[in-house]
Amino acid sequence: MFGLGPSELVVIFVIVFLIFGPKKLPQIARTIGKGIREFKKLMREFE
């Protein structure tokens, strides 16, 4: 996934957690998930 290993993903998650706090994380995860879903949908339509 984008050339990132598990340790890099953990570091990114910790930084996001510290910046946004635990209350905002579910909302951020939903938004990212929707964005990824839309991107995949567009890629399928493009093929």
C-alpha distance matrix in Angstrom:
0.0 3.8 5.4 5.9 7.9 9.8 12.6 11.0 9.7 13.3 14.9 13.4 14.5 17.9 18.4 17.9 20.1 22.7 22.8 23.0 24.5 24.2 26.0 23.6 20.3 20.8 21.7 18.7 16.3 18.3 18.2 14.4 14.3 17.1 15.5 12.4 15.0 17.2 14.7 14.0 17.7 18.6 16.4 18.3 21.6 21.0 20.8
3.8 0.0 3.8 5.5 8.9 11.5 13.3 10.9 10.4 14.2 14.8 13.0 15.0 18.2 18.0 17.6 20.4 22.6 22.2 22.8 24.8 25.0 26.8 24.2 21.2 22.1 22.5 19.2 17.5 19.6 18.7 14.9 15.7 18.0 15.7 13.1 16.2 17.6 14.7 14.8 18.5 18.6 16.5 19.0 21.9 20.7 20.9
5.4 3.8 0.0 3.8 6.6 10.0 11.6 9.6 10.3 13.8 14.4 13.5 15.8 18.5 18.6 18.9 21.6 23.4 23.5 24.6 26.2 26.5 28.8 26.4 23.3 24.4 25.2 21.9 20.1 22.6 22.0 18.2 18.9 21.5 19.4 16.7 19.7 21.4 18.4 18.2 22.0 22.2 19.8 22.1 25.1 23.9 23.6
5.9 5.5 3.8 0.0 3.8 6.8 8.1 6.0 6.6 10.1 10.7 10.2 12.4 14.9 15.3 15.9 18.2 20.1 20.6 21.7 23.0 23.3 25.8 23.7 20.5 21.9 23.1 19.8 18.0 20.9 20.6 17.0 17.9 20.9 19.1 16.7 19.8 21.8 19.3 19.3 23.1 23.6 21.7 23.9 27.0 26.1 26.1
7.9 8.9 6.6 3.8 0.0 3.8 5.5 5.4 6.4 8.9 10.2 10.9 12.5 14.6 15.8 16.8 18.4 20.4 21.5 22.6 23.4 23.3 26.1 24.5 21.1 22.5 24.2 21.2 19.1 22.2 22.5 19.0 19.5 22.8 21.5 19.0 21.8 24.2 22.0 21.7 25.4 26.3 24.3 26.2 29.5 28.9 28.6
9.8 11.5 10.0 6.8 3.8 0.0 3.8 5.5 5.1 6.3 8.8 9.9 10.5 12.4 14.4 15.3 16.3 18.4 20.1 21.0 21.2 20.7 23.7 22.5 19.0 20.3 22.5 19.8 17.6 20.8 21.6 18.4 18.7 22.3 21.6 19.2 21.9 24.6 22.9 22.5 26.1 27.4 25.8 27.5 30.7 30.5 30.4
12.6 13.3 11.6 8.1 5.5 3.8 0.0 3.8 5.4 5.1 6.3 8.7 9.9 10.7 12.5 14.4 15.3 16.7 18.6 20.1 20.3 20.3 23.6 22.5 19.3 21.2 23.4 20.6 18.9 22.4 23.1 20.0 20.9 24.5 23.6 21.6 24.5 27.0 25.3 25.3 28.9 30.0 28.5 30.5 33.6 33.2 33.3
11.0 10.9 9.6 6.0 5.4 5.5 3.8 0.0 3.8 5.4 5.1 6.2 8.6 9.9 10.7 12.4 14.1 15.5 16.7 18.3 19.2 19.7 22.7 21.1 18.1 20.3 21.9 18.7 17.4 20.9 21.0 17.8 19.2 22.5 21.2 19.5 22.7 24.8 22.9 23.4 27.0 27.7 26.3 28.6 31.5 30.9 31.3
9.7 10.4 10.3 6.6 6.4 5.1 5.4 3.8 0.0 3.8 5.4 5.1 6.1 8.6 9.9 10.5 12.1 14.2 15.3 16.3 17.0 17.1 19.9 18.2 14.9 16.8 18.5 15.5 13.9 17.3 17.7 14.6 15.8 19.2 18.3 16.6 19.6 22.0 20.5 20.9 24.3 25.4 24.3 26.4 29.3 29.1 29.6
13.3 14.2 13.8 10.1 8.9 6.3 5.1 5.4 3.8 0.0 3.8 5.4 5.0 6.2 8.6 9.9 10.3 12.3 14.2 15.3 15.3 15.2 18.4 17.5 14.2 16.4 18.6 16.0 14.6 18.3 19.1 16.5 17.6 21.2 20.7 19.3 22.2 24.7 23.6 24.0 27.3 28.5 27.7 29.6 32.5 32.6 33.1
14.9 14.8 14.4 10.7 10.2 8.8 6.3 5.1 5.4 3.8 0.0 3.8 5.4 5.2 6.3 8.7 9.8 10.7 12.4 14.3 14.8 15.6 18.9 17.7 15.0 17.8 19.5 16.6 16.0 19.8 20.0 17.5 19.3 22.6 21.7 20.7 23.9 26.0 24.7 25.5 28.9 29.7 28.9 31.3 33.9 33.7 34.4
13.4 13.0 13.5 10.2 10.9 9.9 8.7 6.2 5.1 5.4 3.8 0.0 3.8 5.5 5.2 6.2 8.5 9.9 10.6 12.2 13.4 14.4 17.2 15.4 12.7 15.5 16.7 13.5 13.1 16.8 16.6 14.0 16.3 19.3 18.2 17.5 20.8 22.6 21.4 22.6 25.8 26.5 26.0 28.5 30.9 30.6 31.7
14.5 15.0 15.8 12.4 12.5 10.5 9.9 8.6 6.1 5.0 5.4 3.8 0.0 3.8 5.5 5.1 6.0 8.6 9.9 10.5 10.9 11.2 14.1 12.7 9.7 12.4 14.2 11.5 10.8 14.6 15.1 13.0 14.8 18.1 17.7 17.1 20.0 22.2 21.5 22.5 25.5 26.7 26.4 28.6 31.1 31.3 32.3
17.9 18.2 18.5 14.9 14.6 12.4 10.7 9.9 8.6 6.2 5.2 5.5 3.8 0.0 3.8 5.5 4.9 6.1 8.6 10.1 9.8 10.7 14.1 13.4 11.0 14.2 16.1 13.7 13.7 17.4 18.0 16.3 18.3 21.4 21.1 20.8 23.7 25.8 25.2 26.3 29.2 30.3 30.2 32.4 34.8 35.0 36.1
18.4 18.0 18.6 15.3 15.8 14.4 12.5 10.7 9.9 8.6 6.3 5.2 5.5 3.8 0.0 3.8 5.4 5.1 6.2 8.6 9.7 11.7 14.5 13.2 11.5 15.1 16.1 13.4 14.1 17.8 17.6 16.0 18.6 21.3 20.5 20.6 23.8 25.4 24.6 26.2 29.1 29.8 29.7 32.3 34.4 34.3 35.8
17.9 17.6 18.9 15.9 16.8 15.3 14.4 12.4 10.5 9.9 8.7 6.2 5.1 5.5 3.8 0.0 3.8 5.5 5.1 6.0 7.7 9.5 11.7 9.8 8.1 11.7 12.4 9.6 10.7 14.2 13.9 12.7 15.4 18.0 17.3 17.8 20.9 22.4 22.0 23.7 26.3 27.1 27.5 29.9 31.9 32.0 33.7
20.1 20.4 21.6 18.2 18.4 16.3 15.3 14.1 12.1 10.3 9.8 8.5 6.0 4.9 5.4 3.8 0.0 3.8 5.5 5.5 5.1 6.3 9.4 8.6 7.0 10.7 12.2 10.4 11.2 14.7 15.3 14.5 16.8 19.4 19.5 20.0 22.6 24.4 24.5 26.0 28.4 29.6 30.0 32.2 34.2 34.7 36.2
22.7 22.6 23.4 20.1 20.4 18.4 16.7 15.5 14.2 12.3 10.7 9.9 8.6 6.1 5.1 5.5 3.8 0.0 3.8 5.8 5.6 8.3 11.1 10.7 10.2 13.9 15.0 13.3 14.7 18.0 18.2 17.6 20.2 22.6 22.4 23.1 25.9 27.4 27.3 29.1 31.5 32.4 32.9 35.3 37.2 37.4 39.1
22.8 22.2 23.5 20.6 21.5 20.1 18.6 16.7 15.3 14.2 12.4 10.6 9.9 8.6 6.2 5.1 5.5 3.8 0.0 3.8 6.0 9.4 11.1 9.7 9.9 13.7 13.8 11.8 14.0 17.0 16.4 16.1 19.2 21.1 20.6 21.8 24.7 25.7 25.6 27.8 30.1 30.6 31.3 33.9 35.6 35.7 37.7
23.0 22.8 24.6 21.7 22.6 21.0 20.1 18.3 16.3 15.3 14.3 12.2 10.5 10.1 8.6 6.0 5.5 5.8 3.8 0.0 3.8 6.8 7.7 5.9 6.9 10.5 10.4 8.9 11.6 14.2 13.8 14.2 17.0 18.7 18.7 20.2 22.7 23.8 24.2 26.4 28.3 29.1 30.2 32.5 34.0 34.6 36.6
24.5 24.8 26.2 23.0 23.4 21.2 20.3 19.2 17.0 15.3 14.8 13.4 10.9 9.8 9.7 7.7 5.1 5.6 6.0 3.8 0.0 3.8 5.7 6.0 6.7 10.1 11.1 10.6 12.5 15.1 15.7 16.2 18.4 20.4 21.0 22.2 24.4 25.9 26.6 28.3 30.3 31.5 32.5 34.5 36.2 37.0 38.8
24.2 25.0 26.5 23.3 23.3 20.7 20.3 19.7 17.1 15.2 15.6 14.4 11.2 10.7 11.7 9.5 6.3 8.3 9.4 6.8 3.8 0.0 3.8 5.6 5.4 7.9 9.9 10.3 11.3 13.7 15.1 15.8 17.3 19.5 20.6 21.6 23.4 25.3 26.3 27.6 29.4 31.1 32.1 33.8 35.6 36.7 38.3
26.0 26.8 28.8 25.8 26.1 23.7 23.6 22.7 19.9 18.4 18.9 17.2 14.1 14.1 14.5 11.7 9.4 11.1 11.1 7.7 5.7 3.8 0.0 3.8 5.8 7.1 8.1 9.6 11.3 12.7 14.1 15.6 17.1 18.6 20.1 21.6 23.0 24.6 26.0 27.6 28.9 30.6 32.0 33.6 35.1 36.4 38.3
23.6 24.2 26.4 23.7 24.5 22.5 22.5 21.1 18.2 17.5 17.7 15.4 12.7 13.4 13.2 9.8 8.6 10.7 9.7 5.9 6.0 5.6 3.8 0.0 3.8 5.8 5.5 6.2 8.7 10.2 10.8 12.4 14.3 15.7 16.7 18.5 20.1 21.4 22.7 24.6 26.0 27.3 28.8 30.6 32.0 33.1 35.2
20.3 21.2 23.3 20.5 21.1 19.0 19.3 18.1 14.9 14.2 15.0 12.7 9.7 11.0 11.5 8.1 7.0 10.2 9.9 6.9 6.7 5.4 5.8 3.8 0.0 3.8 5.4 5.0 6.0 8.6 9.8 10.4 12.0 14.2 15.2 16.3 18.1 19.9 20.9 22.3 24.1 25.7 26.8 28.5 30.2 31.3 33.1
20.8 22.1 24.4 21.9 22.5 20.3 21.2 20.3 16.8 16.4 17.8 15.5 12.4 14.2 15.1 11.7 10.7 13.9 13.7 10.5 10.1 7.9 7.1 5.8 3.8 0.0 3.8 5.5 5.1 6.2 8.6 9.9 10.4 12.3 14.2 15.3 16.3 18.3 19.9 21.0 22.3 24.3 25.6 26.9 28.6 30.1 31.8
21.7 22.5 25.2 23.1 24.2 22.5 23.4 21.9 18.5 18.6 19.5 16.7 14.2 16.1 16.1 12.4 12.2 15.0 13.8 10.4 11.1 9.9 8.1 5.5 5.4 3.8 0.0 3.8 5.5 5.2 6.2 8.7 9.8 10.7 12.4 14.3 15.3 16.6 18.4 20.1 21.1 22.7 24.5 25.9 27.2 28.7 30.7
18.7 19.2 21.9 19.8 21.2 19.8 20.6 18.7 15.5 16.0 16.6 13.5 11.5 13.7 13.4 9.6 10.4 13.3 11.8 8.9 10.6 10.3 9.6 6.2 5.0 5.5 3.8 0.0 3.8 5.4 5.1 6.2 8.5 9.9 10.6 12.3 14.2 15.4 16.5 18.4 19.9 21.2 22.6 24.5 25.9 26.9 29.0
16.3 17.5 20.1 18.0 19.1 17.6 18.9 17.4 13.9 14.6 16.0 13.1 10.8 13.7 14.1 10.7 11.2 14.7 14.0 11.6 12.5 11.3 11.3 8.7 6.0 5.1 5.5 3.8 0.0 3.8 5.4 5.1 6.0 8.6 9.8 10.5 12.1 14.2 15.2 16.4 18.2 19.9 21.0 22.5 24.3 25.6 27.2
18.3 19.6 22.6 20.9 22.2 20.8 22.4 20.9 17.3 18.3 19.8 16.8 14.6 17.4 17.8 14.2 14.7 18.0 17.0 14.2 15.1 13.7 12.7 10.2 8.6 6.2 5.2 5.4 3.8 0.0 3.8 5.5 5.0 6.1 8.6 9.9 10.4 12.2 14.2 15.3 16.3 18.3 19.9 21.1 22.6 24.2 26.0
18.2 18.7 22.0 20.6 22.5 21.6 23.1 21.0 17.7 19.1 20.0 16.6 15.1 18.0 17.6 13.9 15.3 18.2 16.4 13.8 15.7 15.1 14.1 10.8 9.8 8.6 6.2 5.1 5.4 3.8 0.0 3.8 5.4 5.2 6.2 8.7 9.9 10.7 12.3 14.4 15.3 16.6 18.4 20.1 21.2 22.5 24.7
14.4 14.9 18.2 17.0 19.0 18.4 20.0 17.8 14.6 16.5 17.5 14.0 13.0 16.3 16.0 12.7 14.5 17.6 16.1 14.2 16.2 15.8 15.6 12.4 10.4 9.9 8.7 6.2 5.1 5.5 3.8 0.0 3.8 5.5 5.0 6.2 8.6 9.9 10.5 12.3 14.2 15.3 16.5 18.4 20.0 20.9 22.8
14.3 15.7 18.9 17.9 19.5 18.7 20.9 19.2 15.8 17.6 19.3 16.3 14.8 18.3 18.6 15.4 16.8 20.2 19.2 17.0 18.4 17.3 17.1 14.3 12.0 10.4 9.8 8.5 6.0 5.0 5.4 3.8 0.0 3.8 5.4 5.1 6.1 8.6 9.8 10.6 12.2 14.2 15.3 16.6 18.4 19.9 21.4
17.1 18.0 21.5 20.9 22.8 22.3 24.5 22.5 19.2 21.2 22.6 19.3 18.1 21.4 21.3 18.0 19.4 22.6 21.1 18.7 20.4 19.5 18.6 15.7 14.2 12.3 10.7 9.9 8.6 6.1 5.2 5.5 3.8 0.0 3.8 5.5 5.0 6.1 8.5 9.9 10.4 12.3 14.2 15.4 16.5 18.3 20.3
15.5 15.7 19.4 19.1 21.5 21.6 23.6 21.2 18.3 20.7 21.7 18.2 17.7 21.1 20.5 17.3 19.5 22.4 20.6 18.7 21.0 20.6 20.1 16.7 15.2 14.2 12.4 10.6 9.8 8.6 6.2 5.0 5.4 3.8 0.0 3.8 5.4 5.2 6.1 8.7 9.8 10.6 12.3 14.3 15.4 16.4 18.7
12.4 13.1 16.7 16.7 19.0 19.2 21.6 19.5 16.6 19.3 20.7 17.5 17.1 20.8 20.6 17.8 20.0 23.1 21.8 20.2 22.2 21.6 21.6 18.5 16.3 15.3 14.3 12.3 10.5 9.9 8.7 6.2 5.1 5.5 3.8 0.0 3.8 5.5 5.0 6.2 8.5 9.9 10.5 12.4 14.3 15.2 16.8
15.0 16.2 19.7 19.8 21.8 21.9 24.5 22.7 19.6 22.2 23.9 20.8 20.0 23.7 23.8 20.9 22.6 25.9 24.7 22.7 24.4 23.4 23.0 20.1 18.1 16.3 15.3 14.2 12.1 10.4 9.9 8.6 6.1 5.0 5.4 3.8 0.0 3.8 5.4 5.2 6.1 8.7 9.9 10.7 12.4 14.2 15.7
17.2 17.6 21.4 21.8 24.2 24.6 27.0 24.8 22.0 24.7 26.0 22.6 22.2 25.8 25.4 22.4 24.4 27.4 25.7 23.8 25.9 25.3 24.6 21.4 19.9 18.3 16.6 15.4 14.2 12.2 10.7 9.9 8.6 6.1 5.2 5.5 3.8 0.0 3.8 5.5 5.0 6.2 8.6 9.9 10.6 12.2 14.5
14.7 14.7 18.4 19.3 22.0 22.9 25.3 22.9 20.5 23.6 24.7 21.4 21.5 25.2 24.6 22.0 24.5 27.3 25.6 24.2 26.6 26.3 26.0 22.7 20.9 19.9 18.4 16.5 15.2 14.2 12.3 10.5 9.8 8.5 6.1 5.0 5.4 3.8 0.0 3.8 5.4 5.2 6.2 8.7 10.0 10.5 12.6
14.0 14.8 18.2 19.3 21.7 22.5 25.3 23.4 20.9 24.0 25.5 22.6 22.5 26.3 26.2 23.7 26.0 29.1 27.8 26.4 28.3 27.6 27.6 24.6 22.3 21.0 20.1 18.4 16.4 15.3 14.4 12.3 10.6 9.9 8.7 6.2 5.2 5.5 3.8 0.0 3.8 5.4 5.0 6.2 8.7 9.8 10.8
17.7 18.5 22.0 23.1 25.4 26.1 28.9 27.0 24.3 27.3 28.9 25.8 25.5 29.2 29.1 26.3 28.4 31.5 30.1 28.3 30.3 29.4 28.9 26.0 24.1 22.3 21.1 19.9 18.2 16.3 15.3 14.2 12.2 10.4 9.8 8.5 6.1 5.0 5.4 3.8 0.0 3.8 5.4 5.2 6.3 8.7 10.2
18.6 18.6 22.2 23.6 26.3 27.4 30.0 27.7 25.4 28.5 29.7 26.5 26.7 30.3 29.8 27.1 29.6 32.4 30.6 29.1 31.5 31.1 30.6 27.3 25.7 24.3 22.7 21.2 19.9 18.3 16.6 15.3 14.2 12.3 10.6 9.9 8.7 6.2 5.2 5.4 3.8 0.0 3.8 5.4 5.1 6.1 8.8
16.4 16.5 19.8 21.7 24.3 25.8 28.5 26.3 24.3 27.7 28.9 26.0 26.4 30.2 29.7 27.5 30.0 32.9 31.3 30.2 32.5 32.1 32.0 28.8 26.8 25.6 24.5 22.6 21.0 19.9 18.4 16.5 15.3 14.2 12.3 10.5 9.9 8.6 6.2 5.0 5.4 3.8 0.0 3.8 5.4 5.0 6.4
18.3 19.0 22.1 23.9 26.2 27.5 30.5 28.6 26.4 29.6 31.3 28.5 28.6 32.4 32.3 29.9 32.2 35.3 33.9 32.5 34.5 33.8 33.6 30.6 28.5 26.9 25.9 24.5 22.5 21.1 20.1 18.4 16.6 15.4 14.3 12.4 10.7 9.9 8.7 6.2 5.2 5.4 3.8 0.0 3.8 5.4 5.4
21.6 21.9 25.1 27.0 29.5 30.7 33.6 31.5 29.3 32.5 33.9 30.9 31.1 34.8 34.4 31.9 34.2 37.2 35.6 34.0 36.2 35.6 35.1 32.0 30.2 28.6 27.2 25.9 24.3 22.6 21.2 20.0 18.4 16.5 15.4 14.3 12.4 10.6 10.0 8.7 6.3 5.1 5.4 3.8 0.0 3.8 5.5
21.0 20.7 23.9 26.1 28.9 30.5 33.2 30.9 29.1 32.6 33.7 30.6 31.3 35.0 34.3 32.0 34.7 37.4 35.7 34.6 37.0 36.7 36.4 33.1 31.3 30.1 28.7 26.9 25.6 24.2 22.5 20.9 19.9 18.3 16.4 15.2 14.2 12.2 10.5 9.8 8.7 6.1 5.0 5.4 3.8 0.0 3.8
20.8 20.9 23.6 26.1 28.6 30.4 33.3 31.3 29.6 33.1 34.4 31.7 32.3 36.1 35.8 33.7 36.2 39.1 37.7 36.6 38.8 38.3 38.3 35.2 33.1 31.8 30.7 29.0 27.2 26.0 24.7 22.8 21.4 20.3 18.7 16.8 15.7 14.5 12.6 10.8 10.2 8.8 6.4 5.4 5.5 3.8 0.0
